[in-house]
Amino acid sequence: MTRPPVLDEAAGRPAGPPAGQLAAGQQPAGEHPAGRRQADGRQAVPPSSRPAGQARWHPRLPGRRPPTLVRGAGVTVHGQIEDWLADEIATGRLAPGDRLPPEADLAAWLGVSRMTLRQALAELAKRGLVTRALGRSGGTFVAEPKLEQDLTVLTGFSERLRRHGLVAGARVLAATEVAAGATAAAALGVAAGDPLFEVRRLRLAGGEPILIEHSLFPAALFPGLLGHRLDGSLYALIEERYGQRPHRARECLEPVTAGVRESEALGVPEGAPLMLVERTAYSRAGVPLEFARDLFRGDRTRVVLWTPELPGLA
């Protein structure tokens, strides 16, 4: 439902800012929101995805009241504000690209100090729900929704992005033949020192770096693999060219942090949270086809698991 704009009661028309001031979300002449840079130097989120003509969210819209904040032992005010804003984002009342009101205004409306509000915003930024940009047209903006990594089914990155309506891209960082180390040899069922094809790629979602892929394939199963184009779906490639289709996989998850190389490749600060997914993919016949170690940005992805029904329960 379209939210009503704040009206100038005297004139009966939408109220505008005082002369010389910018309305909430309005950009200076010649400047586009896509040109903003965040505090860590990364590109800010694109303009709001809210449909044209729909009023921007603001806490002082008619009918809006601040959340009730409980002050007492065992609860924190900034945690309650964090949960409230996260709920506004999850339900769509705050859309990707929406700009939150200035800290002073929002803190006053909530009845808290700016320090308390900043704690809540900092936690939301860590969770990847908001981004913060510096400069004259900066502020706090709702981030694009995270990409879901559903580990219940085995699908390639390209297929997952298609389900989100995004275009997948790949930038090949390395493609070479290497000797199998002990860990890779055990996973792929080959002898240590056997030849493997190593493919390292930076995967993109809508042009934005999302993960670093590091895949190893048995050279005996996929002769000439490195001679093919490697910037598309590797799973589709090995199925079409070699008749091998990954059917199931064993995947292990481990939280890690970005080092210098990961920081530069993914465009995140050094020390930023990443999710390491170690995977061994098998054919329907149980033949190991791939051993991979993928690094996902923690601020842009989340993992989803569906569990089977517990035995003995109705």
Secondary structure as GFF3:
##gff-version 3
##sequence-region A 1 314
A	DSSP	beta_strand	7	8	.	.	.	ID=ss1
A	DSSP	beta_strand	13	14	.	.	.	ID=ss2
A	DSSP	three_ten_helix	33	35	.	.	.	ID=ss3
A	DSSP	alpha_helix	77	90	.	.	.	ID=ss4
A	DSSP	alpha_helix	103	110	.	.	.	ID=ss5
A	DSSP	alpha_helix	114	126	.	.	.	ID=ss6
A	DSSP	beta_strand	130	133	.	.	.	ID=ss7
A	DSSP	beta_strand	139	142	.	.	.	ID=ss8
A	DSSP	beta_strand	147	150	.	.	.	ID=ss9
A	DSSP	alpha_helix	157	163	.	.	.	ID=ss10
A	DSSP	beta_strand	168	179	.	.	.	ID=ss11
A	DSSP	alpha_helix	182	188	.	.	.	ID=ss12
A	DSSP	beta_strand	195	205	.	.	.	ID=ss13
A	DSSP	beta_strand	208	218	.	.	.	ID=ss14
A	DSSP	three_ten_helix	225	227	.	.	.	ID=ss15
A	DSSP	alpha_helix	234	242	.	.	.	ID=ss16
A	DSSP	beta_strand	248	257	.	.	.	ID=ss17
A	DSSP	alpha_helix	260	266	.	.	.	ID=ss18
A	DSSP	beta_strand	273	282	.	.	.	ID=ss19
A	DSSP	beta_strand	288	297	.	.	.	ID=ss20
A	DSSP	beta_strand	301	304	.	.	.	ID=ss21
###
